[in-house]
Every structure is written in structure tokens, then in C-alpha cells.
Amino acid sequence: MEQKLPRRAARENAFIAAFSTSFDVGTLEEVIEFSRQDGEYPVDDFGESLLRACAAHAAEIDALIEPRLKGWTMARLPRVSLTLVRLAVAEMLYGEEKLPGVAINEAVELAKKYGGEEDYQFVNGLLGSIARDMAQDSEAQPVC
């Protein structure tokens, strides 16, 4: 039976797996399998769903991020921040719970732990902007 982790740990382990894939250490499948065998940062079903959503919708996620980068490019962003933002956007858009505030808060906490001194502010601002636009878009949808 698959180990079910608390959501915070599942997000952190998914971040560690996603961050490692950014160094071309292996395929997503290999990284998930290694995380489960190694056991130090196991990816559970929730974490795997975040990773798969992020990979499957990478172009859409980046298309939401890129226009909000004032004076920055995707290539210039710190790898930690970019990975956290991508995972949080994947959770906000494709996660089962649809709780943007939780996804943002968790990404900010991980940025404080793994990022540079001010990265958490960037992550918070960028994700807040995306969440506000998502909320406006959902309000604009006609109800049938």
C-alpha cells in the first residue's frame, strides 16, 4: 500500500523531485521511483499527481507565468522559485482541492526554506497575481 503523507510533506517531496528533474537526472518516472525506493523524500499519490499535472501542462503553466515576469525571463528565474511556482500553479489549476490560498502558502513556506532570502516574496506576488486572474476569469464565466 502506498504511504500517504501529510499534504505539506507531500508538497515538499514533490518539490524536491521536480527540482531534481530540472537537472536532467532522469525522467519523471525514474525520479518518482527513486524517491519511493530511497525513502528519504518519498513521493506519495498526491505528490505524484502534482508532478504529473506540472509535466502534462508545462506549456500552459509557463504561459501563465511568463507574462507576469516584469523585467525577468523564465531563464533568469532562480530554479527553486520557478519550480515552486510551476508546482503551485499546477495544483491551483489541476489539483483536486482547488484551494489556491493553500497552494500559495505552501509554496511561500517552501521558498523560505529552500530559496534565497527574498524569493518567498517573489513567489507570493507571482502566485497571487495568477490566483487573482483565475478568480476574475471564473467570475466572468456565464452560469447556465
C-alpha positions as CSV (number, residue, x, y, z in Angstrom):
1,M,0.0,0.0,0.0
2,E,1.2,3.5,-0.9
3,Q,2.3,5.6,2.0
4,K,0.1,8.7,2.4
5,L,1.9,11.7,3.7
6,P,0.6,14.9,5.2
7,R,-0.1,17.4,2.4
8,R,2.8,19.7,3.5
9,A,5.3,16.8,3.3
10,A,3.8,15.6,0.1
11,R,4.2,19.0,-1.5
12,E,7.8,19.3,-0.2
13,N,8.7,15.9,-1.5
14,A,7.1,16.7,-4.9
15,F,9.1,19.9,-5.0
16,I,12.4,18.0,-4.3
17,A,11.5,15.6,-7.1
18,A,10.6,18.3,-9.5
19,F,13.7,20.3,-8.6
20,S,15.9,17.3,-9.2
21,T,14.3,16.7,-12.7
22,S,15.3,20.3,-13.6
23,F,18.9,19.0,-13.6
24,D,18.2,16.2,-16.1
25,V,18.9,13.5,-13.5
26,G,16.4,11.2,-15.1
27,T,12.8,11.0,-16.3
28,L,9.9,11.9,-14.1
29,E,9.1,8.2,-13.8
30,E,12.7,7.4,-12.7
31,V,12.7,10.3,-10.2
32,I,9.4,9.2,-8.6
33,E,10.5,5.6,-8.5
34,F,13.9,6.5,-6.9
35,S,12.1,8.7,-4.3
36,R,9.9,5.8,-3.3
37,Q,12.8,3.3,-3.1
38,D,15.2,5.6,-1.3
39,G,12.5,6.6,1.2
40,E,14.1,9.8,2.4
41,Y,11.7,12.0,0.4
42,P,9.1,9.6,-0.9
43,V,6.5,10.9,-3.4
44,D,3.0,9.8,-2.5
45,D,0.0,9.7,-4.7
46,F,-0.8,13.4,-4.1
47,G,2.7,14.4,-4.8
48,E,2.8,12.3,-7.9
49,S,-0.4,13.9,-9.1
50,L,1.1,17.3,-8.7
51,L,4.3,16.3,-10.6
52,R,2.3,14.7,-13.4
53,A,0.0,17.7,-13.7
54,C,3.0,20.0,-13.9
55,A,4.6,17.9,-16.6
56,A,1.5,17.4,-18.6
57,H,0.5,21.1,-18.6
58,A,4.0,22.6,-18.6
59,A,3.4,24.9,-21.6
60,E,0.1,26.1,-20.2
61,I,1.6,26.8,-16.8
62,D,4.6,28.6,-18.3
63,A,2.2,30.7,-20.5
64,L,0.5,31.9,-17.3
65,I,3.8,32.7,-15.6
66,E,5.8,34.4,-18.3
67,P,3.6,37.5,-19.0
68,R,3.8,38.3,-15.3
69,L,7.6,38.5,-15.1
70,K,8.2,42.2,-15.0
71,G,11.8,42.6,-16.3
72,W,12.6,39.0,-16.0
73,T,12.7,36.0,-18.2
74,M,12.0,32.4,-17.3
75,A,15.7,31.5,-17.9
76,R,16.8,34.2,-15.3
77,L,14.5,33.0,-12.5
78,P,16.0,31.1,-9.7
79,R,15.4,27.4,-10.2
80,V,13.9,27.0,-6.8
81,S,11.4,29.8,-7.3
82,L,10.5,28.6,-10.8
83,T,9.9,25.0,-9.7
84,L,7.8,26.1,-6.7
85,V,5.7,28.4,-8.9
86,R,5.1,25.8,-11.5
87,L,4.0,23.2,-8.9
88,A,1.7,25.7,-7.2
89,V,0.1,26.7,-10.5
90,A,-0.3,23.0,-11.4
91,E,-2.1,22.5,-8.0
92,M,-4.2,25.6,-8.4
93,L,-5.4,24.6,-11.9
94,Y,-5.4,20.9,-11.9
95,G,-5.3,19.7,-8.3
96,E,-8.4,18.0,-6.8
97,E,-8.9,20.5,-4.0
98,K,-8.8,23.8,-5.9
99,L,-7.6,25.8,-2.9
100,P,-5.3,28.5,-4.4
101,G,-4.6,30.1,-1.0
102,V,-3.3,26.8,0.4
103,A,-1.1,26.2,-2.7
104,I,0.3,29.7,-2.5
105,N,1.0,29.5,1.3
106,E,2.8,26.2,0.9
107,A,4.9,27.5,-2.0
108,V,5.9,30.5,0.1
109,E,6.9,28.4,3.0
110,L,9.0,26.2,0.8
111,A,10.6,29.2,-0.8
112,K,11.5,30.4,2.7
113,K,13.1,27.1,3.4
114,Y,14.9,26.4,0.1
115,G,15.1,29.7,-1.7
116,G,17.1,32.8,-1.4
117,E,16.5,35.5,1.2
118,E,13.7,37.3,-0.8
119,D,12.5,34.5,-3.1
120,Y,9.4,33.9,-1.0
121,Q,8.2,37.5,-1.7
122,F,8.6,36.9,-5.5
123,V,6.8,33.5,-5.3
124,N,4.0,35.1,-3.2
125,G,3.5,38.0,-5.6
126,L,3.6,36.0,-8.7
127,L,1.2,33.3,-7.5
128,G,-1.1,36.0,-6.0
129,S,-1.3,37.6,-9.4
130,I,-2.2,34.3,-11.1
131,A,-4.8,33.5,-8.4
132,R,-6.5,36.9,-8.8
133,D,-6.7,36.5,-12.5
134,M,-8.1,33.0,-12.1
135,A,-10.7,34.3,-9.7
136,Q,-11.7,37.0,-12.1
137,D,-11.9,34.6,-15.0
138,S,-14.1,32.2,-13.1
139,E,-16.5,35.1,-12.1
140,A,-16.7,36.1,-15.8
141,Q,-17.8,32.6,-16.8
142,P,-21.6,32.5,-17.6
143,V,-23.6,30.3,-15.4
144,C,-26.1,28.0,-17.3
